[in-house]
Amino acid sequence: MEFKQVIVVRKELRMGIGKLSAQVAHAAVSGAEQVMTSNPSWFMKWFNSGQAKIVVKVHSLEDLHNIKRKAQISGLPVVQVQDSGLTQIPTGTITCLGIGPAPSTMIDRITKDLKLL
């Protein structure tokens, strides 16, 4: 079984590349930490197979909330990243979601139609 992590980014926020990269990194690290504690078996399988990460985009906060809801209903680990507001966007802005690490087949049911960033 393959494992991966998917980061879903709000494209309409038009963050700079550095800002966007930092938000994606927050989601990846936070998601990995969560799964390391909640499901060590999934974490180790993902970690030992190369830590695959895919970054995809949505076009609105509503789209992001819909993906989050579907992932949670499916039993997937989800982390939501909110910006601290020190640079480009207002404090508390939800920028992205991290889904997984988890089995790729479970994540694909939720994210397969999303376009790569």
C-alpha positions in Angstrom: 0.0 0.0 0.0 1.3 3.4 -0.9 1.2 6.4 1.4 1.3 10.2 0.8 0.4 13.6 2.1 -1.6 16.1 0.1 -1.4 19.8 0.8 -4.4 21.9 -0.4 -3.7 25.6 -1.0 -6.1 28.5 -1.4 -4.8 29.9 -4.7 -7.0 33.1 -4.6 -5.0 34.5 -1.7 -2.2 35.2 -4.2 0.6 34.7 -1.6 4.1 35.3 -2.8 6.2 32.2 -3.5 8.1 32.4 -0.2 4.9 32.9 1.8 3.1 30.0 0.0 6.1 27.7 0.5 6.1 28.5 4.3 2.4 27.8 4.6 2.8 24.4 2.7 5.7 23.6 5.0 3.6 24.3 8.1 0.9 22.0 6.8 3.4 19.2 5.9 5.2 19.3 9.3 2.0 19.7 11.4 0.3 16.8 9.5 3.3 14.6 9.9 3.5 15.3 13.6 -0.2 14.6 14.1 0.0 11.3 12.3 3.2 10.3 14.1 1.2 10.5 17.3 -2.3 9.3 16.2 -1.3 6.6 13.8 2.4 5.7 14.1 2.0 2.8 11.6 0.9 5.1 8.8 3.6 7.6 9.7 6.4 5.0 9.5 5.1 3.5 6.2 4.9 7.0 4.7 8.3 8.1 6.2 10.1 4.9 5.1 8.7 5.1 1.5 10.1 8.6 0.8 7.5 10.9 2.4 5.5 11.7 -0.8 3.9 15.1 -0.8 1.6 16.5 -3.4 0.5 20.2 -3.5 -2.9 21.0 -5.1 -5.0 24.1 -5.3 -8.5 25.3 -4.6 -10.0 28.6 -5.6 -11.9 29.6 -2.4 -12.2 29.2 1.3 -15.5 27.4 0.7 -13.7 24.9 -1.6 -11.1 24.3 1.1 -13.8 23.8 3.8 -15.6 21.2 1.5 -12.4 19.3 1.1 -11.7 19.4 4.8 -15.2 18.1 5.6 -14.9 15.2 3.1 -11.5 14.2 4.5 -12.7 14.3 8.1 -15.8 12.2 7.2 -13.5 9.7 5.5 -11.4 9.4 8.7 -8.4 11.1 7.3 -6.0 13.1 9.4 -6.4 16.8 8.6 -4.6 19.9 9.8 -5.6 23.5 8.9 -3.0 26.2 8.7 -3.9 29.8 9.8 -1.5 32.6 9.1 -0.2 34.7 12.0 -0.6 37.9 9.9 2.9 39.2 10.2 3.5 39.8 6.5 1.2 39.5 3.5 -2.2 38.4 4.7 -4.4 39.2 7.7 -4.1 37.4 11.0 -6.1 34.2 11.2 -6.4 33.7 7.4 -6.8 30.0 6.6 -4.2 29.4 3.9 -4.1 25.6 3.4 -4.9 22.1 4.6 -2.6 19.1 5.1 -4.3 15.7 4.5 -2.3 12.7 5.7 0.1 11.1 5.7 -2.3 8.3 4.9 -3.0 5.6 2.4 -3.0 7.1 -1.1 -6.2 5.4 -2.1 -8.1 7.1 0.8 -6.7 10.5 0.0 -7.3 10.1 -3.8 -11.0 9.7 -3.2 -11.1 13.2 -1.9 -8.4 15.1 -3.9 -8.1 13.3 -7.2 -9.9 16.0 -9.2 -7.9 18.9 -7.8 -5.3 20.5 -10.0 -1.6 20.6 -9.1 -0.4 23.9 -7.8 
